Every structure is written in C-alpha cells, then in structure tokens.
Amino acid sequence: MTMYAKDDIRSTLVAAPSAPARDVDPSTPVKPSQWLAFHDLEPSEVAPTGGRTWIARAANLVVVYSEARAGDMLTRTGQPDEYAVLLHSESAPLRITAETGTTESGFVETGSVEVAEEAFVVVPPGDSSVEVLADGPVIRLFSTLDEELTGSALNAAAYAEPDLRAAPLEPWPDPVGGFALRVYRLADTPIAEGRFGRIFRTTNLMVNFLAEEPAPRDEHRLSPHFHDDFEQISFGVKGTFVHHIRYPWGPDSAEWRQDEHREIGTPSICIIPPPTVHTTQGVGAHQQLLDIFSPPRADFSASGWVLNADDYPAP
C-alpha cells in the first residue's frame, strides 16, 4: 500500500493485477528487521587471493557480496535457475561465461561477455563463471532454490521458521527466446522523468538501481509506505543510511516492537519485513541504494517501469 506525497512518482503506481488473497491471521508474528553491515561480520569465504565473500539470505533470495581480487573466479556448477550480477560505478570489471545452449549432437555451447560499467546481468541456469578482471566489489543475487547456498548464509537461523507473512516465490514466465546470458547496461537506460529509478526483473527477482545522491536526503520529504506480503532488501552500496521502520500492532501486546531509526554504513543490507511501514534516508555526503525484491513486484511491472519487460513477460 502506498502512502506517498502527490509529487512522488510512486503515487502514480498502477494497482497490481488481482491475485488470490492470502489468508494471514492478524496474530501471525511480524519478523524483525535484519541489519547486516558486511564489514562488521566475518566473511563467509576467503579466497586464496585474499578476496572476501559474505552470504546473506532473505525469505526468497540470497545476496552474495564479494570484495574480490583480480583473478578470482566465482563459479556455479549445475545452477538450477538463473541469477543476477549487479554492477554499480565502483564494481570490479568482470568476464562472465555461461552455458547458452546445447547442439543437436549434445555439445554444450557457451557464451562470454565482459562488463566494466554499471549493468544488470542475468546468468542462465547451468554452469557459469564470473572472472574478476580487477579488484573491486561483486554483487550476485540468487533464489533460495539451492539449499546449500541458502544454508551457508550468515543469517540462516533467522529463517529456521519461514516468514508466514511473506508470499513464497512462484517463478514468473520464462524469458522470451529462452534463458540466456543477458546484459543490460545502465548507460543505455538513464534515469528519466515519469519513471521510478531503473528497474529490471528476471523470473525470480527484481532490482531497482536508484540514483546516486550527492547530498543527504531532505528529512521533510521522506516516503513511508508498506508492503502487504513481500520483503524489501535495501542494499546500500555507497554512503550512510538511516532505515526508519514501524511495526504494526497485532492482538498480542507482548509481540509489539518499538520503532527503529538506525544508522548503518555501507556495504550493507537491511531486510525489511512485511507489513512494516518503512522509509530510508540517506544521511551521508554521497550515497546510492539498490532495492531488491523477490518475487518481482507486480505493481512496478503493471506501471510500465520495468526496462527489460520485453524480454521478461509478466504472468
């Protein structure tokens, strides 16, 4: 549900297509928010080069953040579904290789692409590799289909019991022309009037690359809102943020939580559970936030804001 000011582009959001209502009892507990500042945590993996990787999860999504070194090879073998690689302006340049099909004789074909700029890259199922060409951050997003990857998350215990308020992931339709290695360069899709951010989707997730902000956000122009049944993963890649979160009251007052107004640096993620009221305020001199959702948001899709919708049809 939106609570936006009239001059916020999101106040024009088109209502999402009707879906069967989920019967969630009002007494169902609301999950606590999660705050993971990667530099404050021990890495999940350390490469021989010294490259470090942190793995965290949400209800339907796994975030893998690496501070990689040149020569690191980030591989996936038998990946069951597609995944995404996000590149912002300070990301490491990458060479991404993936299976692209099989010939009639059974020979597996592969394709490769080099990316050294802001981009959203979709990697198809199967075997793939991300070769790091120079030191820098690497962000990969996976579904929770791979239980080994999900189980290795630093916050895996938070989902020992599923979030009953979050809708489960039901993959959206396959991409037009089948699964493929796809690169969407942000330079080709700049921020534009009448469109919110730069939004891309796959069959299992959605990412909004919000603009880099060269000044703190105006405290008088925030945008509190809530989502009925999906998490928001706010990934701070530059700067400092305060995430403001207000929890709803259920019938059991022992379950009520205080409002949160916590500051967190970057790189970090804040996992915001449904149906909390929330808004994020950049308080640093320069900041950038990436908002991530799984499954993809129907309302953003219905509003025509998804830049690769021609490749990825909605249900």
N, C-alpha and C positions, 0 to 999 in steps of 0.2 A: 504494500500500500504506500502511496506517495504522500508526502507532507511538504511539498516543495513550494517555494515562493513562485509567483507568476512569471518572474523574469529568469527562472531556472529552466533550461531546456527540457529537463526531465518532467516538468509539469505538463508537457505535451505527450507524455508516454501514452501509446495506444494500449488499451486493455488487452491482456493476453487472451488468446482463444480459450474458450471454455474447456475445462478438463474435469474429470470426475473428482468431486470433493473428497479430501482426505478426512477421515473421521478421527480427529485428535482430541482426546479428552482434555478439558481445561486443567485437570490436575497433573497432566504429564509434565515432569520436571523440564525446565529450560537448562540446557547445557551451559556451563560457564564459558566465557570467552577464553581464548588462549593467546598468549603473547610470547613469541619466540624471536628473541634478538640473537641471531646466529653467532655473533662474536662472543656472546656470553655463555655459549654452550660448547661442550666438547664435540668435535666433528664426528660424524658417523663413520667416515672413512678418510684415510690419509694415503695419498698416492706416493710411490717411490720418489717422485719429483718434489714432494712437499705440498702438492695440491691438496686442498681440503674440501670435503663434501659434507653437507648437512641434509638429512632427510626428515621431513615432517609430513603429517597427513591431516586431512580433513575428512568429512563424512564420506565423500565420493572421490577424493582427489589426493594425490601425493605430490608434494613440492620437493624437488631435488635441487639444492643450491650449491654450486661449487665455486670456490676461488681457485681456479685451475692454473696450471703452469703449461708453458709451451711444450708440446709433445705428449701431453696427457691424451689418452684415448678412452672415451666414455662409451662403452659398448652395451648393446642389448642383444640377447640371443633368444629367439623364439618369442619376441614381444607379442602378446595376444591381441592387442588393439593399438590404434595409432596414439602417438603422443606429440607434445608440442615443445619447441625450443623457443625461448623468448630472448631477444637481443635488444638492449637499450643502448644509449650512446656510449657507455663505458664498458660494454660487454667485450669479451675476448672474440677475436675473429675465429671462424670455425670452418672446417670442411666436414660436411655431413654426407654420409654414404648410407644407402638403404636399398633393400630389395625392391625392385619395381615391377616384377612380373616373372612369369615362367614361360619358356618357349614350348612349342608343341612336343619337342623332344625331351622336355623335362629340365632343361638348363635354366638355372635361376639367373635372371638379369638384375643388374644393379645400376643405380644412378648416383651421381655425386654432385654436390653444389658447394661453392664457397660463399660464405656470408660474412661481411665485415662492416655491417651497418645495422641500424635499427630495423628489426624484422620480426615477423611471426612465421615460424617454420613448422610445418606439420610433417611428421615422420610416419610412414605407414607401418603396419604390423610386420612381424618377421625380424630378421637380423638387421642391425644397423649399428653405425658408429658415429660418434661426434669427436673429431680430431681437433684439438686445441692448437691454433697456429701461433698464438702469443699469449702471455699471461693476462688473466682477466676473469671476470665473473661469467658463469654459465648457469642459466636457469632452464630446467626441464620440468614439465608437468605431465603426470601420468594419472590414469584412473586407478582405482583400488582393485582392479581385476587381478593383478599379480600379488598374491598373498605374501610372498617372500619380501617383496619391496615394501608392502604395507606394514608387515610385522617388524621391519627394521627401522621404522620411524621413531624419532626421539620421543614423540608424544603418543606412541601407540596405545599406552594404557588409558588415555582419555577416551578411546573408542572401544574399550573392552565391552562396554554396553553401547549399542548403537544409539544415535540420536533419533528418537522416535518422532521428533518434530520436523526432521529434515526428510524431504522426499528422496527415495532411493534413485540411483542412476538408472535410467532406461535410455540406452543409446538412441540418438536421433538417426534419421535415414543415412545410408551410405552416401559418400560424395559422388557427384556426377562424374562418370567415367571411371569410377573405382578408386581404391586407395592408391595414393601416390605421394611422392616427395614434393611438397608444395612450399614455395617461398613467397611471402607477402612482405614487400619492403615498405616500411612506413613512409619513405620519401615519396612513394607513389600515391599515398593517401594522407595528405596533411590534414591537420585539424581544420574543420570547415564550419561555417555558420549554419545553424539549423541541425547540427548533428552532434551527439554527445561523444566526445573522445574519439578513439579509433578502436572499433570493436571487431573482433574476429571470433569465429567459432569452429569447432570440429564436431564429431559425432558425440563427444563426451564432455566437452568443456567450452568455456567462453572466457575471453580475456579482453579487458578494456585498457588500452595504453593511454593513460591520462597525460596531459601536457606537463612538461617541466615548468615549475612555477618559480620565477626569480625573486619572489618576496613571500613573506608569511601570508597565510590566508586571513582575510578580513573576519574577525570574530563576530561581526554583526551580519555576516552573510553565509552562515553555515546551512546545511541541508539535512536535518534529521529526518529519517524515514525508517521503515521496517519492511522485512520480507516475511510473508506468512510461513513459508516452508522450505527455504533454502539458505545455506550459509553464504557469507561473503568472506573471501580471503583477500585481505588488503596487504599487498606486498610493497613495502617501502624500499625503493632501490637507491634513493638519494635523499639526504636531509634528515629532518626530525619531525615527528608527528605526535599529536595527541589524538587518541581514539576516544570518543565520548560514547558510552554505551549505557542505556537504561533498560532494566529488566522489567517485564510485566509482572503483575501480581496474580498468582493463582489462589485457589481456596486455602492452601496450607501456608500460613504466615511464616512457618519455620523454614520454608523454601525461598522466601523473599531475599533479594540481594540488593546491596547498595549500588547506586550509580557509580560508574567508573569514568575517570578522566585521567588517563595515564599517558605519560610521555614515553616514547620509545624511539631509539635511533634506527639507523639502517646499516646493513641489510636486515630486514625483519619481516615477519608476517604477523598479522592479527587475524585470528579466526573468529568471526562474529556470528553467533548462533541465531537462528530464528526463534521467536519473532521479536528480538530486542530492537528497540529504537537506537539508531546509531548515526554518527557522522564523524568525519575525520578532518582534522585541522592541521595543516602544515604550519609549523612554527619556526622552521629554520630559515636561513637566508636564501636557500635554494633547495627545492625538493621535487621528487617525482614519485608517483604512486601508480601501481598496476592493480586493478581489481579483477579477481578471478572467481568464476562460478562453475559449479558442476552439479547437475546437468546445465546445458546452456539456458539462458533466460529467455522465456517466451515473450515477455513484454518488450525487451530490447529488439528481439527479432521481428515482432509484429510492427515495430515503429520504423522499420526500414533502415536501421542504423548499422547493421552488420555488413562489413565491407566485402566479405567473401561469401555472401549468401548465394551467389550464382553457382558456386562450387558445392556448397553445403546446404541442401534444402531443409526447411523446417518440416516437422511432422505434418 
